[in-house]
């Protein structure tokens, strides 16, 4: 299939009638078209228009669970301008296939109904242009069959290379196996064979059930085990399907969240800064609370300072008393009192006869105090000494704590000022939702990890059950021979089981060979598209029996876990190209390849290889690119390849719509920017 | 000067709530600490007010040795170092209670009034919790400001 021209009328962003020519008859070998535009201008909308026209599909695989009412095809501006009038939305596609030309037109009518908009099918017409230039109309009822014979609707999604989809193909997961399996089965059209296997399986099961009711005890036991085993396998497969569905939904939600998060990229650094400031603020406030809680320990220490002069005065007074010998007194008070009472000194002299000595003794009496008072005074002296000695330290400690608290408060005030500033820069509360989205995304990733672990466990269990089934079947065969149950029922049962096994064998061998073929073909593409370093390390793509993709290194060891995102993308493109080549029976890929944001993850050498090789093996290559990935360097390469035919720019209009503007390739080079410009 | 621990120390019943509030808000660790602050303020201001209605507040066993030492020093200084005046702890604490009773008025007047619920017709003073978030720090700051501005050379 080669797309020639598409005319869109009031289709999504494209108001009025606009056309895009993918292939010019005057330049038949220029099979590359570049559609260039910012995000949201309608690049994917063009692919959507093709899918709508070919298959009547309004939803692409990447739309996930976006509600239908958000996937309107009718141009809303046209609808608003045509109050109360229906607006006709149509897409017309001109293409050739196997030398035959076709013109397909599909239209709907969009009309408002209260607050919602209704879209109703209006027209579906296919014309075949014969070699003599005449036009034949294909009957409406046959249109879908004709289109399916040109491009099977079941494989259509493979030919829009969406970055995320490509990435998903190389993930070793149930989803990946399911996706690859679906691709291969659609390609092979093995549905009929699979239906036959299921039907024979049902017959076989019914016969075995009948047999188990009437046969020998051991035979019956084995058949029962086999039946239980099959039931468990069925349950596990259902569980695996359920897990794959859940993972699919979770991944769609991650994609959706990522798209939402893209809006916040410009303020991401501010959000990070706000997070750090908030953490810092929390830490400082905790510290302030702790200092505040400990503050009461300082109350007594600080209070003693209020009476410091009293403490010092009393301390110094006692100190002086000590120095004078009054505390403790040199002569004991009870001794003096005894001398005065006896009127006799310890030397035997009569005291009253010497007035001077008597007067001295009276002085001593005044200066001495009782023992208990002296001990208490000495104790007080010691306590006051301690209190006095700590005045300096306590004053320093109190001052330091107050200062520390002041510093923390001042830091809190600074953080609050910075926070306010950052919050003002971030703006509305809606934008602040980015952090919530981040958390939501993290939770989704965690749940995907859990689901993957569950799926691995279920898969292991399934493998064990399969081995057990094989063992049981072998035992069953022996038992049948042993008990000689070669009656009609037994023979029929064996025949049904053998038929099923034979069909499975055919199916398995066929798909194995096809997988090998696709693996070989994918390896050829892979080796061409990889950069030099990649070619040295990575040798072979293998489609495993469980439909997972693997890449082997030069030592034939699995290497998938270690390859880069760019190499993963190249691997997936190679796989899809191989799939398409196999579908085309080994010739040129007869399906146009659409690549949406094709170069995002790729190095320049990878881009160079894609640009050099894809136009040689694809019948048509349509690139939907943004300015950050399709730059002057890529454009120069494409121009040099001699395959670049058309260049379109999607430009915004004043009313929010998009116009398709064709530019010649030379002016494209003037419009595009160099890498240094970024 | 035995640092007798068996004496009941009283404050005026009028300040019961305030004592309780100051303790429960963590502004002081125990009643004896607030009593000590008030006693220091009363003594420093040379003011003593007899307790109108006695309300036992704490046991003297909770008074720390440095606090006892300060109380003894106050009484000795006030009584020209007459050791007889400090010989009976019960008598001494009765004098200190008067200083503490005067001191709490000073504390309210000079500092706490901004943190109290409005007082009407002689109602008992009580802390106003919403105003008290930073009170522990402000309280220490106030006490520190009251300390005599001398250098603490030993």
Interface residues (C-beta under 8 A of the other chain):
Chain A: X291 X292 X293 X295 X296 X297 X298 X299 X300 X302 X303 X304 X305 X306 X307 X308 X309 X310 X311 X313 X314 X315 X317 X369 X373 X376 X377 X379 X380 X383 X384 X386 X387 X388 X389 X391 X392 X394 X395 X398 X399 X401 X402 X405
Chain B: X1 X2 X26 X27 X28 X29 X33 X34 X36 X37 X40 X41 X43 X44 X64 X65 X66 X67 X68 X69 X70 X72 X73 X74 X76 X77 X81 X83 X86 X87 X134 X136 X137 X139 X140 X141 X143 X144 X146 X147 X148 X150 X151 X152 X153 X154
